[in-house]
Amino acid sequence: MTSSSSGFEVARRRHLEGYGARLQEEAERLTWPLERLHRLRDHRLRTVLRAAKERSGWHAHRLAHVDPDAVTGDDLSSIPVMTKSDVMTNWNDIVTDPRLTLGRAEAHLASVESDGPAYLLDEYQVLTTGGSSGTRGVFVWDFEGFLMYAMSRDRGTLWLQQRAGRAESRRAMVAASHATHATSLLARTFAGSPQLGATRSFPVTLPLEQILDGLDAFEPTDLMSYTSMLRRLGEEKRRGRLGISPASVMCAGEPLTAEARADVEDAFGCPLSNLYAATEIGIIARSYPGSRGLHLNEDIAVYEPVDADNRPVCPGTRATKLLVTNVINHALPLIRYEFTDEVTVLDEQNPGPWTGRRVADIEGRSADVFVYDHLTVHPYVFRSVIGRRREVLEYQVRQTATGADIAVRTLSPMDTDALTGELIDALGALGLRTPVVRVSLVDAIPRPGNAGKIRTFVPLTR
C-alpha cells in the first residue's frame, strides 16, 4: 500500500465512523417539521457567514454590510449573486484556509488521476465538474461538509429500506468512473458501510456488455444511474439481455422528463426515484417513490428560485435560475450561488411523509446522448475526458456521422492532439469504428436564447 492510499484509508475510516454514528439521526430529519428544519438551516447559515466574513477575503468584501447573527434564509437579497465564473476567477481569495490554492487543488486532482483517491491536506476533498453548462469548475469540501454530502445522499435510502423492512441491500451505481467526480469519490469513500450494505460502481464509460454482465452478477436490490443510461438499461431488460429485478431504481445527474420516467418505470416494474444533485452543493432534492416532485433537503442549503433578474418567483411559477447557499461546507463558501436550472416549486399540499418542500422534476439542460447506428454513447464519455483538463473554461460537443466536432475555450494553451487521441480511444473502446474527432480552440462559444446558455452536447438531427 502506497503512502497516498494508506493516508486515504486512515481518513476514510474517520469518515465511515462518523457516517455510521450519525446516519440514523439524519434519516429521522426527513420527517422533521419544516420550521424545525429551517431553524437548523439558519443556524448553519449564520455559522457559514461568520466563517466567510472572517476567513475569506473575497467574501469579507461582499458581506461587509451583513450581520450574521441577524440573518435568516428567508431573505438574502442584499447579498450579491455569485457564479461559477466568480469562483474560478477568485478561487484563492474565496477559500477559508490559506493553505488552499487553486494550483494546489489542481495538482491534487492530477495526483488523483494517477494514484487514486486521496484527501488534500488530510482533510479536504477536491471535485471537478464540467457541468451541463460546459463551464469547468473546481470545488473543495471540508471534512464535515463531505460527510454531510454523503449522509444527505443516503439518508433517504436508509429511511425507505427500514420502512420496507429490508434487512440488507446491494447498491449498484452506473455513473462516473473517475475519483475527481462526486459520484465516484462518494462511492469509494463510504463503501462498506453496514447501514446500507454492499455497493458496487460500474463506470458508464465501460462497454455496454461489461455493464450488463456486471449487474447480472451483482444482482443489485437498488440501482442508480443517469436518466439516459437507465433508459438504455431498461431497453436491454426488455430484450432479455439484463436479468436484474431491483426493488428500487433511482436516476441522477440529468434532467428527468415525464416520458423518460414512464419508460424506466415500465421497464423495471417499480417507481423511479429522482435525485437532484450538484457537485457544488451536494444533494439538493430527492423524490419519494411514487410521489410527484422531489423533496428539497432543507437543512443543507438555502434555495431561492428567481427570474432572469434574480427576483423571487412564486410557487407554481417556473424559475429561470436557482440561487443556492451551501450551509454545510465552510472550505469554499458558496453564498447565493447561481444555477441556471429551470426549477418550479410545487404550489400544492405536501402529501408527506417527508417534509421538505417539493420541486417538479428538473427538465431543463438535458444532456443528450449520441447515437451512432446501434451504438449509444453517453455524454459522460466526453465530459470526463474534457473536464479533467485544467486549461478548459467551456466547451461544446457536436456529434458528426463518425465522431464529434468539439469547440473548446481555454484559459491557457492546451495539447489538443492528446485530447483528441484520448477521445478517439474512448469511442473506439465502446465499439465506434474508426472514430473521427476534431478539437478546435475558439475564442467564444455561441450562447443563443434569452438565458444565455450553451448547449453543451448537440446530437445529429435524424
Beta strands, then each sheet from edge to edge (+ up, - down):
strand 1: 125-129
strand 2: 137-141
strand 3: 170-175
strand 4: 198-203
strand 5: 222-225
strand 6: 248-252
strand 7: 272-278
strand 8: 282-286
strand 9: 294-296
strand 10: 301-306
strand 11: 321-326
strand 12: 337-339
strand 13: 358-359
strand 14: 370-372
strand 15: 375-377
strand 16: 392-399
strand 17: 403-410
strand 18: 436-441
strand 19: 457-458
sheet 1: 1+ 2-
sheet 2: 4+ 3+ 5+ 6+ 7+ 8- 9+ 13-
sheet 3: 10+ 11- 12+
sheet 4: 14+ 15-
sheet 5: 18+ 17+ 16- 19-
end
